Amino acid sequence: MASIRRHSRLGPAPYQPTFDIWTGRNVASTLGSMTSTLTTQPARDVLSRLFAAAETQEAQEAAAGPGRAPAAPARELSAQERADHLQDVYMPVSRDGGRLLYALTRAARPQTVVEFGTSFGISTIHLAAAVIDNGTGHVFTTELSSAKVDQARANLDAAGVDGPVTVLPGDARETLAGVPGPVGLVLLDGWKDLYLPVLRLLEPKLAPGALVVADDTSFPSVMDYLAYVRDPAHGYATVSFPVEDGMELSSWTGG
Ligand SMILES: C[S@@+](CC[C@H](N)C(=O)[O-])C[C@H]1O[C@@H](n2cnc3c(N)ncnc32)[C@H](O)[C@@H]1O
Protein backbone atom coordinates (compact mmCIF):
# COMPACT_ATOMS: atom_id res chain seq x y z
CA MET A 1 0.00 0.00 0.00
CA ALA A 2 1.34 3.43 -0.90
CA SER A 3 2.18 5.55 2.12
CA ILE A 4 0.45 8.91 2.50
CA ARG A 5 2.78 11.86 3.21
CA ARG A 6 1.29 14.42 5.50
CA HIS A 7 2.39 18.04 5.48
CA SER A 8 3.28 19.32 8.92
CA ARG A 9 1.92 22.80 9.72
CA LEU A 10 5.41 24.22 9.37
CA GLY A 11 6.46 22.09 6.42
CA PRO A 12 6.14 22.90 2.71
CA ALA A 13 2.79 24.39 1.71
CA PRO A 14 0.58 21.85 -0.12
CA TYR A 15 -0.34 22.57 -3.74
CA GLN A 16 -3.27 24.97 -3.74
CA PRO A 17 -4.76 25.84 -7.11
CA THR A 18 -5.72 29.50 -7.54
CA PHE A 19 -8.18 30.85 -10.12
CA ASP A 20 -6.43 33.15 -12.61
CA ILE A 21 -8.92 35.85 -13.73
CA TRP A 22 -7.01 36.52 -17.00
CA THR A 23 -6.76 32.95 -18.33
CA GLY A 24 -9.68 31.37 -16.48
CA ARG A 25 -7.39 28.52 -15.42
CA ASN A 26 -6.32 27.21 -12.05
CA VAL A 27 -2.68 28.08 -11.38
CA ALA A 28 -0.35 27.16 -8.54
CA SER A 29 0.30 30.06 -6.14
CA THR A 30 3.98 30.47 -5.37
CA LEU A 31 3.37 32.89 -2.49
CA GLY A 32 2.89 30.23 0.18
CA SER A 33 6.04 28.38 -0.76
CA MET A 34 8.32 31.37 -1.47
CA THR A 35 11.43 31.03 0.65
CA SER A 36 13.92 33.72 1.61
CA THR A 37 16.60 34.23 4.23
CA LEU A 38 13.85 35.88 6.29
CA THR A 39 11.52 32.90 6.27
CA THR A 40 14.04 30.09 6.72
CA GLN A 41 16.12 29.01 9.71
CA PRO A 42 18.01 30.41 11.52
CA ALA A 43 16.73 33.98 10.84
CA ARG A 44 13.06 32.94 11.12
CA ASP A 45 13.62 31.39 14.57
CA VAL A 46 15.67 34.30 15.91
CA LEU A 47 13.00 36.78 14.74
CA SER A 48 10.24 34.69 16.36
CA ARG A 49 12.13 34.69 19.65
CA LEU A 50 12.88 38.44 19.53
CA PHE A 51 9.34 39.50 18.54
CA ALA A 52 7.91 37.24 21.30
CA ALA A 53 10.23 38.79 23.90
CA ALA A 54 9.32 42.32 22.72
CA GLU A 55 5.59 41.53 22.86
CA THR A 56 5.90 40.06 26.37
CA GLN A 57 7.77 43.17 27.47
CA GLU A 58 5.09 45.48 26.01
CA ALA A 59 2.31 43.44 27.65
CA GLN A 60 4.06 43.66 31.03
CA GLU A 61 4.46 47.42 30.68
CA ALA A 62 0.80 47.80 29.72
CA ALA A 63 -0.28 45.65 32.69
CA ALA A 64 1.87 47.73 35.06
CA GLY A 65 -0.14 50.79 33.96
CA PRO A 66 0.75 54.46 33.92
CA GLY A 67 0.92 54.58 37.73
CA ARG A 68 4.10 52.49 37.58
CA ALA A 69 5.84 54.74 35.07
CA PRO A 70 9.04 56.42 36.33
CA ALA A 71 8.64 60.00 37.50
CA ALA A 72 9.30 62.65 34.86
CA PRO A 73 12.94 63.82 35.08
CA ALA A 74 13.63 67.31 36.43
CA ARG A 75 15.47 68.18 33.22
CA GLU A 76 15.39 66.90 29.66
CA LEU A 77 17.63 63.84 29.27
CA SER A 78 20.35 63.71 26.62
CA ALA A 79 20.09 61.16 23.79
CA GLN A 80 22.74 59.01 25.54
CA GLU A 81 20.92 59.17 28.89
CA ARG A 82 17.66 58.12 27.21
CA ALA A 83 19.45 55.24 25.47
CA ASP A 84 21.03 54.02 28.72
CA HIS A 85 17.72 54.38 30.57
CA LEU A 86 15.99 52.22 27.93
CA GLN A 87 18.83 49.75 27.30
CA ASP A 88 16.57 46.75 28.05
CA VAL A 89 13.59 47.95 26.00
CA TYR A 90 13.10 46.51 22.49
CA MET A 91 10.79 49.08 20.77
CA PRO A 92 11.02 47.18 17.45
CA VAL A 93 9.39 47.81 14.11
CA SER A 94 6.15 45.88 13.75
CA ARG A 95 6.08 42.51 11.97
CA ASP A 96 4.45 44.17 8.95
CA GLY A 97 6.95 46.99 9.12
CA GLY A 98 9.77 44.44 9.05
CA ARG A 99 8.28 42.67 6.04
CA LEU A 100 7.87 46.01 4.30
CA LEU A 101 11.54 46.82 4.92
CA TYR A 102 12.53 43.44 3.48
CA ALA A 103 10.38 43.97 0.36
CA LEU A 104 11.58 47.56 -0.20
CA THR A 105 15.21 46.53 0.12
CA ARG A 106 14.69 43.67 -2.35
CA ALA A 107 13.01 46.08 -4.79
CA ALA A 108 15.50 48.93 -4.50
CA ARG A 109 18.64 46.70 -4.47
CA PRO A 110 20.65 49.40 -2.64
CA GLN A 111 24.43 49.13 -2.45
CA THR A 112 24.40 50.90 0.90
CA VAL A 113 21.65 50.70 3.52
CA VAL A 114 21.81 52.96 6.58
CA GLU A 115 19.82 52.38 9.75
CA PHE A 116 19.51 54.90 12.59
CA GLY A 117 18.56 52.95 15.76
CA THR A 118 19.57 49.26 15.93
CA SER A 119 18.21 48.32 19.36
CA PHE A 120 18.28 44.48 19.54
CA GLY A 121 18.57 44.14 15.76
CA ILE A 122 15.03 43.13 14.71
CA SER A 123 14.80 45.63 11.84
CA THR A 124 18.48 45.07 11.01
CA ILE A 125 17.84 41.35 10.50
CA HIS A 126 15.12 42.21 7.93
CA LEU A 127 17.42 44.63 6.08
CA ALA A 128 20.38 42.22 6.16
CA ALA A 129 18.25 39.28 4.96
CA ALA A 130 17.18 41.33 1.93
CA VAL A 131 20.75 42.38 1.16
CA ILE A 132 21.84 38.72 1.34
CA ASP A 133 19.00 37.66 -0.97
CA ASN A 134 19.87 40.51 -3.38
CA GLY A 135 23.40 39.13 -3.49
CA THR A 136 24.80 42.66 -3.18
CA GLY A 137 24.92 45.55 -0.71
CA HIS A 138 25.92 46.39 2.86
CA VAL A 139 24.01 47.57 5.95
CA PHE A 140 25.45 50.21 8.30
CA THR A 141 23.45 50.47 11.51
CA THR A 142 24.14 52.58 14.59
CA GLU A 143 23.19 52.34 18.26
CA LEU A 144 23.94 54.54 21.29
CA SER A 145 23.50 51.89 24.00
CA SER A 146 26.64 49.73 24.26
CA ALA A 147 24.61 46.94 25.91
CA LYS A 148 22.29 46.86 22.88
CA VAL A 149 25.23 46.90 20.46
CA ASP A 150 26.48 43.64 22.03
CA GLN A 151 22.99 42.10 21.96
CA ALA A 152 22.36 43.14 18.36
CA ARG A 153 25.67 41.68 17.19
CA ALA A 154 24.87 38.39 18.93
CA ASN A 155 21.37 38.30 17.39
CA LEU A 156 22.62 39.05 13.88
CA ASP A 157 25.22 36.31 14.27
CA ALA A 158 22.63 33.81 15.56
CA ALA A 159 20.33 34.70 12.64
CA GLY A 160 23.17 34.03 10.20
CA VAL A 161 22.90 37.50 8.63
CA ASP A 162 25.85 39.33 10.21
CA GLY A 163 28.05 39.05 7.08
CA PRO A 164 26.90 42.23 5.27
CA VAL A 165 26.32 44.30 8.46
CA THR A 166 28.48 46.83 10.28
CA VAL A 167 27.15 47.90 13.68
CA LEU A 168 28.50 51.34 14.55
CA PRO A 169 28.47 52.03 18.33
CA GLY A 170 27.78 55.64 19.26
CA ASP A 171 25.70 58.65 18.34
CA ALA A 172 24.29 58.57 14.79
CA ARG A 173 25.10 62.25 14.39
CA GLU A 174 28.77 61.26 14.55
CA THR A 175 28.94 57.61 13.44
CA LEU A 176 26.93 58.10 10.23
CA ALA A 177 29.11 60.99 9.07
CA GLY A 178 31.68 58.43 7.88
CA VAL A 179 29.33 56.07 6.02
CA PRO A 180 30.26 55.74 2.33
CA GLY A 181 27.80 56.98 -0.30
CA PRO A 182 25.81 56.66 -2.42
CA VAL A 183 23.18 55.55 0.11
CA GLY A 184 20.22 53.79 -1.50
CA LEU A 185 17.97 53.12 1.49
CA VAL A 186 17.70 54.71 4.95
CA LEU A 187 15.67 53.54 7.95
CA LEU A 188 15.11 56.22 10.61
CA ASP A 189 14.13 54.56 13.90
CA GLY A 190 16.22 56.22 16.63
CA TRP A 191 14.99 59.05 18.87
CA LYS A 192 12.28 60.84 16.96
CA ASP A 193 13.55 64.40 17.54
CA LEU A 194 16.77 63.39 15.72
CA TYR A 195 15.17 62.13 12.48
CA LEU A 196 15.60 65.49 10.77
CA PRO A 197 19.24 66.18 11.78
CA VAL A 198 20.19 62.61 10.81
CA LEU A 199 18.44 62.94 7.44
CA ARG A 200 20.16 66.29 6.79
CA LEU A 201 23.50 64.65 7.66
CA LEU A 202 22.91 61.86 5.12
CA GLU A 203 21.30 64.00 2.40
CA PRO A 204 24.53 64.80 0.50
CA LYS A 205 25.16 61.05 0.19
CA LEU A 206 21.70 59.98 -0.98
CA ALA A 207 21.59 58.24 -4.37
CA PRO A 208 19.04 59.56 -6.89
CA GLY A 209 15.72 57.94 -5.97
CA ALA A 210 17.01 56.77 -2.57
CA LEU A 211 14.27 55.53 -0.26
CA VAL A 212 14.02 57.02 3.22
CA VAL A 213 11.74 55.13 5.60
CA ALA A 214 10.79 56.80 8.88
CA ASP A 215 9.10 54.65 11.55
CA ASP A 216 6.61 55.73 14.26
CA THR A 217 5.35 58.74 12.33
CA SER A 218 2.24 59.04 14.51
CA PHE A 219 4.50 60.34 17.33
CA PRO A 220 4.17 64.13 17.82
CA SER A 221 7.97 64.46 17.98
CA VAL A 222 8.19 63.44 14.29
CA MET A 223 6.15 66.49 13.16
CA ASP A 224 9.13 68.63 12.14
CA TYR A 225 10.57 65.75 10.12
CA LEU A 226 7.25 65.15 8.34
CA ALA A 227 6.85 68.86 7.58
CA TYR A 228 10.31 68.83 6.01
CA VAL A 229 9.93 65.79 3.72
CA ARG A 230 6.36 66.80 2.77
CA ASP A 231 7.50 70.23 1.56
CA PRO A 232 8.12 69.67 -2.18
CA ALA A 233 10.86 72.33 -2.09
CA HIS A 234 13.03 69.86 -0.19
CA GLY A 235 13.13 67.30 -3.00
CA TYR A 236 11.17 64.29 -1.74
CA ALA A 237 8.25 62.37 -3.21
CA THR A 238 6.63 61.15 -0.01
CA VAL A 239 3.67 59.15 1.28
CA SER A 240 2.39 57.99 4.64
CA PHE A 241 2.12 54.21 4.89
CA PRO A 242 -0.33 52.62 7.37
CA VAL A 243 1.67 50.06 9.37
CA GLU A 244 1.21 50.02 13.17
CA ASP A 245 2.56 53.40 14.44
CA GLY A 246 2.88 54.70 10.88
CA MET A 247 5.76 54.86 8.44
CA GLU A 248 6.62 57.63 5.99
CA LEU A 249 8.14 56.45 2.70
CA SER A 250 10.07 59.18 0.92
CA SER A 251 12.04 59.00 -2.29
CA TRP A 252 14.87 61.49 -2.79
CA THR A 253 14.31 63.28 -6.07
CA GLY A 254 16.44 66.32 -5.29
CA GLY A 255 20.18 66.79 -5.30
C1 LIG B 1 12.89 52.37 18.47
S1 LIG B 1 14.44 51.69 18.91
C2 LIG B 1 15.01 50.93 17.43
C3 LIG B 1 14.31 49.63 17.13
C4 LIG B 1 14.96 48.85 16.01
N1 LIG B 1 15.03 49.61 14.77
C5 LIG B 1 14.17 47.58 15.76
O1 LIG B 1 13.26 47.57 14.94
O2 LIG B 1 14.43 46.60 16.47
C6 LIG B 1 15.42 53.15 18.94
C7 LIG B 1 16.89 52.89 19.23
O3 LIG B 1 17.65 53.99 18.76
C8 LIG B 1 18.73 54.21 19.63
N2 LIG B 1 19.16 55.60 19.45
C9 LIG B 1 18.46 56.70 19.78
N3 LIG B 1 19.13 57.82 19.47
C10 LIG B 1 20.30 57.41 18.91
C11 LIG B 1 21.43 58.11 18.38
N4 LIG B 1 21.49 59.45 18.39
N5 LIG B 1 22.43 57.38 17.84
C12 LIG B 1 22.37 56.02 17.83
N6 LIG B 1 21.34 55.32 18.35
C13 LIG B 1 20.31 56.00 18.87
C14 LIG B 1 18.14 53.92 21.01
O4 LIG B 1 19.14 53.63 21.96
C15 LIG B 1 17.21 52.76 20.72
O5 LIG B 1 17.81 51.52 20.98
PDBQT file of the ligand as one rigid body, heavy atoms in Angstrom, charges set to zero:
ROOT
HETATM    1  C1  LIG A 301      12.890  52.367  18.465  1.00  0.00    +0.000 C 
HETATM    2  S1  LIG A 301      14.438  51.692  18.913  1.00  0.00    +0.000 S 
HETATM    3  C2  LIG A 301      15.013  50.925  17.431  1.00  0.00    +0.000 C 
HETATM    4  C3  LIG A 301      14.309  49.630  17.126  1.00  0.00    +0.000 C 
HETATM    5  C4  LIG A 301      14.960  48.850  16.008  1.00  0.00    +0.000 C 
HETATM    6  N1  LIG A 301      15.032  49.613  14.772  1.00  0.00    +0.000 N 
HETATM    7  C5  LIG A 301      14.170  47.578  15.764  1.00  0.00    +0.000 C 
HETATM    8  O1  LIG A 301      13.261  47.569  14.936  1.00  0.00    +0.000 OA
HETATM    9  O2  LIG A 301      14.434  46.599  16.466  1.00  0.00    +0.000 OA
HETATM   10  C6  LIG A 301      15.419  53.155  18.939  1.00  0.00    +0.000 C 
HETATM   11  C7  LIG A 301      16.893  52.894  19.234  1.00  0.00    +0.000 C 
HETATM   12  O3  LIG A 301      17.650  53.995  18.763  1.00  0.00    +0.000 OA
HETATM   13  C8  LIG A 301      18.732  54.206  19.627  1.00  0.00    +0.000 C 
HETATM   14  N2  LIG A 301      19.156  55.602  19.449  1.00  0.00    +0.000 N 
HETATM   15  C9  LIG A 301      18.459  56.698  19.783  1.00  0.00    +0.000 A 
HETATM   16  N3  LIG A 301      19.128  57.817  19.469  1.00  0.00    +0.000 NA
HETATM   17  C10 LIG A 301      20.301  57.409  18.910  1.00  0.00    +0.000 A 
HETATM   18  C11 LIG A 301      21.431  58.108  18.377  1.00  0.00    +0.000 A 
HETATM   19  N4  LIG A 301      21.493  59.446  18.390  1.00  0.00    +0.000 N 
HETATM   20  N5  LIG A 301      22.427  57.377  17.842  1.00  0.00    +0.000 NA
HETATM   21  C12 LIG A 301      22.370  56.025  17.826  1.00  0.00    +0.000 A 
HETATM   22  N6  LIG A 301      21.337  55.318  18.350  1.00  0.00    +0.000 NA
HETATM   23  C13 LIG A 301      20.308  55.997  18.873  1.00  0.00    +0.000 A 
HETATM   24  C14 LIG A 301      18.141  53.919  21.006  1.00  0.00    +0.000 C 
HETATM   25  O4  LIG A 301      19.135  53.626  21.961  1.00  0.00    +0.000 OA
HETATM   26  C15 LIG A 301      17.214  52.755  20.723  1.00  0.00    +0.000 C 
HETATM   27  O5  LIG A 301      17.813  51.521  20.976  1.00  0.00    +0.000 OA
ENDROOT
TORSDOF 0
